[in-house]
Amino acid sequence: MNRTISSLLWVLALQCALALAVFWPSPDSQRTAHEPLVPLLRERVDVIYVGDEFDNETVLARAGERWILPELEDLPADSAMVDKLLEAIATGDGAWPAATTIAARQRFQVASYHYRRRIRLFEGDGILATIFLGTSPGFRKVYSRNESQDAIYSIPFNVHDAPGNSDAWLDRKLLQTRTPLGIVADGYSLQRDGETWLSGIGQAPDQRELLALLGALRSLQIEGLASEDEQRDLAAAEADLVLKVESLAGAVTLELFHEGDRYFIHSSEYPLYFTISADDYDRLAGIDVGLISGEANLQ
C-alpha cells in the first residue's frame, strides 16, 4: 500500500514538474508582456503621419514648441490633440497585452493591411515606429499594436481623436486675441490707455458693448477651412466687415464674409479663409456703432 502511494506521489510530482516547464513564462515572454508600445522618448518625435482606413493621410510637424500642418500652408495644429495622441501611445509601457496572435490582429483591426488608424512617428527622416489603432474594447479605449511587435494593447484613447484629414487638426483658437490694445472698424475706433478705453471721438464706449466685443475677440473659434471654390470666391469678394486689431503680439486685420448660411473669416496672419459659426459672426459684425463709439453719450 505504501509502495503504491509512493508511486502515485512520484507520478503527481512528475506531472507538476512538466506543467511548470510548459506553462512557466519564459524570459522572452515576460519581456514581450512588459515591452513598451513605443520604446522611445516622446520628445524625439518631430513628424507624425496619421492615416485612416479610407486611405486619407495627414502630416503633423513640430515647429519649436508647437505643431504645424505642412499640407495647409503650415497653419498651427491643435497641440493638445497631438499631445493626447502621443500620451496615449506611451501608456502601453508596462501593460499586459490583450492578445499576441496573428488572428487577433485581423479581429481587432490592427494588422498592417487592416486598421482604423496608422500612426507613423519620425525623427527627422528616420522612422521611429508605426502604430496601428483598431476597434474599441470599451469606452475611450482602443486596441493598438506596434508594427514591430506581436503584442496588442488596449490604450486610453478614442480613434476619432486621430483624424486622417488635415483641417480636423487645426487649432480652433488660432485667431483669438487675448489682450487687445486697439481696435479699428468701419464706423468706430477704440484705444486702450491703461485700464481705460476711449473711442476715436474721445468718448467712453458703452461698457456692455465693449465687453461683448472684447469677449468675441478672446473666444473666437474657427470651425474649419472654406472649400477650394469658396477660397477663390472669397479672395475676389468684398468683406462685410474689416477689423484691425492691435495687441502685444502685433497687429492683424480680420475680414468677415457671409454667403447664405455660410460664414467666413480671413486673418492677415494666414493665407487661407476659415469658416466660423453664425454666432461668432454676429458677435463681431453686430456691434452697435453708436454705443461702442460713445456717440450715444453726445445725444
DRENBADO-288588 format. One record per residue (C-alpha): residue in one letter; x, y, z; residue number from 1. Coordinates in steps of 0.05 Angstrom, whole numbers, plus 5000, padded with zeros to 4 digits. Each point is the difference from the previous one (the first is absolute). Example, Ala and Ser with C-alpha at 12.3 -4.5 7.8 and 13.67 -1.06 7.14 Angstrom:
{"A",{5246,4910,5156},1}
{"S",{5027,5069,4987},2}
END
This chain:
{"M",{5000,5000,5000},1}
{"N",{5056,5048,5019},2}
{"R",{5036,4981,4937},3}
{"T",{4938,5018,4958},4}
{"I",{4992,5066,5035},5}
{"S",{5073,5016,4989},6}
{"S",{4994,4984,4926},7}
{"L",{4938,5044,4993},8}
{"L",{5036,5057,5035},9}
{"W",{5059,4994,4953},10}
{"V",{4952,5001,4940},11}
{"L",{4965,5062,5028},12}
{"A",{5067,5035,5011},13}
{"L",{5022,4984,4930},14}
{"Q",{4935,5028,4971},15}
{"C",{5008,5064,5040},16}
{"A",{5071,5008,4975},17}
{"L",{4978,4990,4928},18}
{"A",{4944,5051,5009},19}
{"L",{5048,5051,5028},20}
{"A",{5048,4988,4943},21}
{"V",{4945,5010,4948},22}
{"F",{4963,5059,5030},23}
{"W",{5052,5039,5039},24}
{"P",{5013,5065,4962},25}
{"S",{5067,5002,4966},26}
{"P",{5045,5061,5005},27}
{"D",{4981,5018,4928},28}
{"S",{4925,4997,5014},29}
{"Q",{5008,5042,5063},30}
{"R",{5038,5052,4960},31}
{"T",{4946,5001,4946},32}
{"A",{4945,5009,5052},33}
{"H",{5034,5061,5029},34}
{"E",{5029,5028,4936},35}
{"P",{4981,5073,4989},36}
{"L",{4952,5014,4942},37}
{"V",{5049,5054,4977},38}
{"P",{5068,4991,5034},39}
{"L",{5023,5072,4990},40}
{"L",{4997,5070,5029},41}
{"R",{4941,5041,4975},42}
{"E",{5047,5060,4992},43}
{"R",{5036,4964,4943},44}
{"V",{4937,5000,4957},45}
{"D",{4999,5060,4953},46}
{"V",{4958,4975,4942},47}
{"I",{4935,4959,5003},48}
{"Y",{4961,4970,4943},49}
{"V",{4928,4981,5016},50}
{"G",{4965,4955,4950},51}
{"D",{4929,4973,5004},52}
{"E",{4964,4940,4971},53}
{"F",{4977,5040,4939},54}
{"D",{5072,5014,4977},55}
{"N",{4999,5072,5024},56}
{"E",{5064,5023,5033},57}
{"T",{5024,5064,5031},58}
{"V",{5067,5023,5027},59}
{"L",{5016,5038,5064},60}
{"A",{5068,5032,5010},61}
{"R",{5031,5028,5063},62}
{"A",{5021,5074,4995},63}
{"G",{5033,5022,5064},64}
{"E",{4950,4993,5056},65}
{"R",{4940,4989,4954},66}
{"W",{4975,4955,4944},67}
{"I",{4983,5023,4930},68}
{"L",{4964,4971,4939},69}
{"P",{5048,5002,4939},70}
{"E",{4944,4980,4952},71}
{"L",{4960,5062,5022},72}
{"E",{5051,5055,4991},73}
{"D",{5032,4984,5067},74}
{"L",{4937,5020,5039},75}
{"P",{5003,4986,5075},76}
{"A",{4975,4932,5022},77}
{"D",{4964,4987,5065},78}
{"S",{5060,4982,5044},79}
{"A",{4953,4971,5053},80}
{"M",{4974,4949,4950},81}
{"V",{5072,4980,4982},82}
{"D",{5021,4994,5073},83}
{"K",{4938,4958,5015},84}
{"L",{5018,4951,4944},85}
{"L",{5073,4994,5021},86}
{"E",{4982,4992,5073},87}
{"A",{4950,4945,4984},88}
{"I",{5052,4962,4959},89}
{"A",{5050,5006,5056},90}
{"T",{4953,4967,5051},91}
{"G",{5015,4932,4968},92}
{"D",{5063,4997,5043},93}
{"G",{4993,4947,5054},94}
{"A",{4929,4978,4979},95}
{"W",{4984,4927,4987},96}
{"P",{4979,4987,4928},97}
{"A",{4928,4981,4984},98}
{"A",{5023,4952,4946},99}
{"T",{5061,4981,4960},100}
{"T",{4975,4956,4943},101}
{"I",{4996,5015,4926},102}
{"A",{4926,4984,5000},103}
{"A",{4989,5052,5054},104}
{"R",{5031,5054,4955},105}
{"Q",{4945,4988,4950},106}
{"R",{4945,4996,5052},107}
{"F",{5022,5064,5036},108}
{"Q",{5018,5036,4935},109}
{"V",{5073,5013,5017},110}
{"A",{5031,4963,4941},111}
{"S",{5046,5036,4951},112}
{"Y",{4947,4989,4946},113}
{"H",{4937,5009,5043},114}
{"Y",{4997,5058,5050},115}
{"R",{4960,5061,5019},116}
{"R",{5060,5045,5010},117}
{"R",{5073,4995,4982},118}
{"I",{5046,5046,5040},119}
{"R",{5070,5007,4973},120}
{"L",{5050,5035,5046},121}
{"F",{5063,5032,4972},122}
{"E",{5062,5034,5027},123}
{"G",{5024,5040,4940},124}
{"D",{5000,4953,4940},125}
{"G",{5007,4938,5044},126}
{"I",{4939,4960,5020},127}
{"L",{4995,4985,5074},128}
{"A",{4936,4957,5001},129}
{"T",{4936,4983,4964},130}
{"I",{4939,4991,5045},131}
{"F",{4933,4971,4978},132}
{"L",{4936,5019,5036},133}
{"G",{4940,4955,4992},134}
{"T",{4933,4984,5032},135}
{"S",{4978,5021,5069},136}
{"P",{4994,4952,5059},137}
{"G",{4962,5051,5041},138}
{"F",{4987,5073,5015},139}
{"R",{5059,5043,4979},140}
{"K",{5043,4939,4987},141}
{"V",{5031,4975,4935},142}
{"Y",{5042,4940,4981},143}
{"S",{5070,5019,4976},144}
{"R",{5061,4964,4974},145}
{"N",{5071,5020,4982},146}
{"E",{5016,4973,4931},147}
{"S",{5065,4970,5026},148}
{"Q",{4965,4962,5057},149}
{"D",{4949,4943,5007},150}
{"A",{4969,5029,5063},151}
{"I",{4933,5035,4994},152}
{"Y",{4984,5050,5055},153}
{"S",{4938,5037,5023},154}
{"I",{5016,5073,5010},155}
{"P",{4958,5059,5025},156}
{"F",{4983,5036,4935},157}
{"N",{4942,5012,4952},158}
{"V",{5019,4984,4928},159}
{"H",{4958,5059,4975},160}
{"D",{5049,5047,5036},161}
{"A",{5052,4982,4947},162}
{"P",{4967,5021,4934},163}
{"G",{5033,4987,4933},164}
{"N",{4983,5069,4970},165}
{"S",{5042,5061,5015},166}
{"D",{4946,5052,5014},167}
{"A",{4974,4958,5057},168}
{"W",{5066,5012,5036},169}
{"L",{4996,5076,4994},170}
{"D",{5008,5041,5063},171}
{"R",{4930,5028,5007},172}
{"K",{5025,5057,5042},173}
{"L",{5053,5026,4952},174}
{"L",{4963,5066,4986},175}
{"Q",{4987,5018,5073},176}
{"T",{5027,5066,5027},177}
{"R",{5008,4994,5075},178}
{"T",{5019,5072,5017},179}
{"P",{4980,5052,4947},180}
{"L",{5031,5069,5006},181}
{"G",{4966,5034,4942},182}
{"I",{4943,4985,4952},183}
{"V",{4982,5035,4936},184}
{"A",{4937,4981,4961},185}
{"D",{4951,5031,4951},186}
{"G",{4968,5057,5038},187}
{"Y",{5040,4999,5065},188}
{"S",{5068,4994,5031},189}
{"L",{5022,4983,5071},190}
{"Q",{5065,5008,5038},191}
{"R",{5020,4973,5067},192}
{"D",{5036,5046,5049},193}
{"G",{5018,4961,5062},194}
{"E",{4935,4970,5025},195}
{"T",{4958,5051,4962},196}
{"W",{4972,4997,4929},197}
{"L",{4985,5062,4958},198}
{"S",{4969,5005,4931},199}
{"G",{5028,5040,4943},200}
{"I",{4954,5058,5017},201}
{"G",{5027,5002,5071},202}
{"Q",{4939,4967,5032},203}
{"A",{4995,4941,5047},204}
{"P",{4967,4941,4964},205}
{"D",{4938,4967,5028},206}
{"Q",{5027,4950,5050},207}
{"R",{4954,4943,4981},208}
{"E",{5015,5009,4926},209}
{"L",{5075,5004,5014},210}
{"L",{5000,4936,5042},211}
{"A",{4960,4965,4946},212}
{"L",{5051,5020,4946},213}
{"L",{5061,4981,5043},214}
{"G",{4968,4934,5019},215}
{"A",{4986,4985,4927},216}
{"L",{5073,5011,4981},217}
{"R",{5025,4959,5059},218}
{"S",{4955,4940,4988},219}
{"L",{4998,5000,4924},220}
{"Q",{5005,4929,4972},221}
{"I",{5006,4975,4929},222}
{"E",{4959,4940,4978},223}
{"G",{5043,4979,4941},224}
{"L",{5024,5021,4931},225}
{"A",{4959,5029,4944},226}
{"S",{4997,4954,4939},227}
{"E",{5045,5010,4940},228}
{"D",{4944,5034,4961},229}
{"E",{4983,5044,5060},230}
{"Q",{5074,5019,5008},231}
{"R",{5001,5027,4929},232}
{"D",{4933,5036,5006},233}
{"L",{5018,5032,5067},234}
{"A",{5067,5025,4974},235}
{"A",{4962,5042,4949},236}
{"A",{4943,5021,5046},237}
{"E",{4992,5063,5041},238}
{"A",{4999,4988,5075},239}
{"D",{4937,5015,5041},240}
{"L",{5043,5026,5056},241}
{"V",{5074,5016,5009},242}
{"L",{5030,5001,5070},243}
{"K",{5071,5023,5013},244}
{"V",{5022,4974,5068},245}
{"E",{5063,5021,5036},246}
{"S",{5028,4958,5058},247}
{"L",{5066,4985,5034},248}
{"A",{5011,4946,4947},249}
{"G",{4994,5051,4943},250}
{"A",{4946,5025,4954},251}
{"V",{4953,4957,4959},252}
{"T",{4943,5015,4952},253}
{"L",{4938,4957,5003},254}
{"E",{4950,4998,4943},255}
{"L",{4931,4971,5008},256}
{"F",{4956,4972,4943},257}
{"H",{4936,4962,4993},258}
{"E",{4966,4964,4943},259}
{"G",{4931,4973,5015},260}
{"D",{5005,4961,5065},261}
{"R",{5076,4993,4995},262}
{"Y",{5045,5047,5039},263}
{"F",{5074,5013,4988},264}
{"I",{5059,5037,5029},265}
{"H",{5070,5017,4974},266}
{"S",{5060,5023,5040},267}
{"S",{5059,5038,4973},268}
{"E",{5044,4950,5038},269}
{"Y",{4979,4941,4957},270}
{"P",{4989,4989,4925},271}
{"L",{4935,4959,5004},272}
{"Y",{4927,5016,5015},273}
{"F",{4966,4965,5059},274}
{"T",{4928,4984,5017},275}
{"I",{4970,5026,5065},276}
{"S",{4932,4992,5034},277}
{"A",{4943,5048,4988},278}
{"D",{5004,5019,5074},279}
{"D",{5074,5021,4996},280}
{"Y",{4985,5038,4936},281}
{"D",{4942,5037,5033},282}
{"R",{5040,5016,5063},283}
{"L",{5052,5037,4958},284}
{"A",{4957,5029,4945},285}
{"G",{4941,5017,5044},286}
{"I",{5035,5051,5044},287}
{"D",{4959,5064,5006},288}
{"V",{5043,5057,4972},289}
{"G",{4964,5054,5039},290}
{"L",{5010,4965,5066},291}
{"I",{5072,4976,4989},292}
{"S",{5023,5068,4975},293}
{"G",{4967,5038,5056},294}
{"E",{4959,5042,4952},295}
{"A",{4938,4982,5040},296}
{"N",{5030,5040,5059},297}
{"L",{4999,5064,4958},298}
{"Q",{4926,4997,4985},299}
END
